[in-house]
Amino acid sequence: MATAEKEAKVEELKAIMAEAKGFYLADFTGIDVAAVTELRNKLRDADVQYQVIKNRLAIRAAEEVGIAGLEEHFSGPTALAYSKEDPIAPAKILQDFVADGGKIQIKTGFMEGEILASDKVEALAKLPSREELLGKVAAGVQSPLYGLSGVLNGLLRGLVGALSAIEKQRGEGGENA
């Protein structure tokens, strides 16, 4: 790779590291072509980018962006998965791939200025999605409202029943009251 190409690649990696909501490094040793294709398709469907990177260029890009502490993770074959929209999507897909028997090892992650150990990436991947959490919040807010409407409805039925009984009593016993 010529020097100009290396400089362009460093600039591209700098842009990725600066703009991505979250990125994750993985070791893809021992993975076959069919598995990589399957993984890439899953990532593409979730609007997650995946690329194999050169460690020396990535170290340089990380230093220039101001991310310290990633150097130790840039050894051996390294792939970078990142998203500009959802910071957790790459972690979820990579972790699901590992859980399904995929031969990939998540080295680390970087999100919101913090370097994440592989166990934290795994824990992050197990969290429910934003949509699931919003659904749970909506259900939590909606449930007491349904209960309140049921109670008010019951009170109104009781009032109507009492008024009906009074009307019936007046009709049968004459109009004494």
C-alpha positions in Angstrom: 0.0 0.0 0.0 1.5 3.3 -1.1 1.9 6.2 1.4 -0.9 8.2 -0.1 -3.3 5.2 0.2 -2.2 4.7 3.8 -2.8 8.4 4.6 -6.3 8.2 3.0 -7.1 5.1 5.0 -6.0 6.8 8.3 -8.2 9.7 7.4 -11.1 7.4 6.7 -10.6 5.5 10.1 -10.3 8.9 11.9 -13.7 9.9 10.4 -15.2 6.6 11.4 -13.9 6.8 15.0 -15.0 10.4 15.4 -18.5 10.0 13.9 -19.6 6.5 15.0 -21.9 6.3 17.9 -20.2 3.1 18.9 -17.6 0.8 17.3 -16.3 -2.6 18.2 -13.1 -4.5 17.4 -13.3 -8.3 16.7 -10.8 -11.0 15.9 -12.0 -13.0 13.0 -9.4 -15.8 13.1 -10.7 -19.1 11.8 -13.9 -17.8 10.3 -14.8 -19.2 6.9 -16.2 -17.3 3.9 -19.8 -18.4 4.3 -19.8 -17.3 8.0 -18.3 -13.9 7.1 -20.9 -13.5 4.4 -23.7 -14.3 6.8 -22.3 -11.9 9.4 -21.9 -9.1 6.9 -25.5 -9.6 5.7 -26.8 -9.4 9.2 -24.8 -6.3 9.9 -25.8 -4.7 6.6 -29.5 -5.3 7.4 -29.1 -3.3 10.6 -27.2 -0.5 8.9 -23.9 -1.5 10.6 -20.6 -1.2 8.7 -18.0 -3.9 8.9 -14.5 -3.8 7.6 -11.1 -5.5 8.1 -8.5 -2.9 9.2 -4.8 -2.7 9.4 -3.7 -2.4 13.0 -0.9 0.1 12.5 -3.1 2.4 10.6 -5.9 2.1 13.1 -3.6 2.8 16.0 -2.5 6.0 14.3 -6.0 7.0 13.6 -7.1 6.4 17.2 -4.2 8.5 18.5 -5.0 11.3 16.1 -8.6 11.3 17.2 -7.6 11.3 20.8 -8.6 7.8 21.8 -6.0 6.3 24.1 -5.9 2.8 25.4 -6.9 0.9 22.3 -3.4 0.0 21.2 -3.4 -3.3 23.1 -6.4 -4.5 21.2 -4.9 -3.9 17.7 -3.1 -7.2 17.4 -3.8 -10.1 15.1 -6.6 -10.0 12.5 -8.9 -7.1 13.4 -12.3 -6.2 12.1 -14.1 -3.0 12.9 -17.9 -2.9 13.2 -19.6 0.4 13.7 -22.8 2.3 13.4 -23.5 6.0 13.0 -27.1 5.6 14.2 -27.4 2.9 16.9 -24.4 2.4 19.2 -25.5 -1.0 20.5 -26.6 -2.6 17.2 -23.1 -3.8 16.2 -22.5 -5.3 19.7 -25.9 -7.1 19.6 -25.2 -8.6 16.1 -21.6 -9.6 16.9 -22.7 -11.2 20.2 -25.6 -13.0 18.6 -23.2 -14.3 16.0 -20.8 -15.6 18.8 -23.7 -17.1 20.7 -24.8 -19.0 17.5 -21.4 -20.6 17.3 -19.6 -18.1 15.1 -15.9 -18.2 15.3 -15.3 -14.5 16.1 -14.0 -13.0 19.3 -15.0 -9.5 20.4 -11.9 -7.7 21.6 -13.3 -4.4 22.8 -15.7 -1.7 22.1 -15.8 2.1 22.3 -18.9 4.1 23.1 -19.5 7.6 24.4 -15.8 8.2 25.2 -15.3 4.9 27.1 -13.4 1.8 26.1 -15.5 -1.3 26.9 -14.0 -4.7 27.8 -15.4 -7.7 26.0 -17.5 -8.7 29.0 -19.1 -5.2 29.1 -19.8 -5.5 25.3 -21.5 -8.8 26.0 -23.6 -7.2 28.8 -24.5 -4.3 26.6 -25.6 -6.6 23.8 -28.0 -8.4 26.2 -29.8 -5.1 27.0 -33.2 -4.7 25.3 -33.4 -2.4 22.3 -34.5 1.2 22.5 -37.9 0.3 20.9 -38.4 -2.5 23.5 -37.6 -0.2 26.4 -40.0 2.5 25.0 -42.7 -0.1 24.7 -42.2 -1.2 28.3 -42.4 2.4 29.5 -45.6 3.0 27.5 -47.1 -0.2 28.9 -46.1 0.9 32.4 -47.8 4.3 32.0 -50.8 2.8 30.2 -51.5 0.1 32.8 -52.4 2.4 35.7 -54.6 4.5 33.4 -56.6 1.5 32.4 -57.0 0.6 36.1 -58.2 4.1 36.9 -60.7 4.1 34.1 -62.0 0.7 35.4 -62.4 2.1 38.9 -64.2 5.2 37.6 -66.4 3.1 35.4 -67.3 0.9 38.4 -68.2 4.0 40.5 -70.4 5.3 37.7 -72.2 1.9 37.4 -72.7 1.9 41.2 -74.1 5.5 41.1 -76.5 4.6 38.2 -77.5 1.4 40.1 -78.2 3.4 43.3 -80.2 6.1 41.4 -82.2 3.4 39.6 -83.0 1.7 42.9 -84.1 5.0 44.4 -86.3 5.7 41.4 -87.8 2.2 41.6 -88.4 2.6 45.4 -90.2 5.9 44.8 -92.3 4.4 42.1 -93.4 1.4 44.2 -93.9 3.1 47.6 -95.6 6.3 46.4 -93.9 9.6 46.3 -93.3 10.1 50.0 -89.9 11.6 49.8 
